[in-house]
Amino acid sequence: MIFPDTNVFVRYLVQPATPELRAMAEAAKALFTAAERGDEEITTTEVVLHEAAYVLASKAHYGLPVVDVTAALATIPRLPG
């Protein structure tokens, strides 16, 4: 079982701006794709999802619309893995 931290969720949901962030985004995408297929089992907590929502919506960080953040994060608990 894998317990991804907030950074993994953020990298999965945000368009990467640098080659280093692109590599992190690809790794996050691979993890969530494996979970969708049932090849990996992941878990998290409400605190991690809350922190991801805060970082994504905060004007000091990404400033994404709350409705977009909510929609994106809502898909995570529905993954089969």
Summary of the structure (lengths in Angstrom):
residues: 81
radius of gyration: 12.3
end to end distance: 9.4
largest distance: 35.9
contacts: 205
relative contact order: 0.20
helix: 63%
strand: 2%
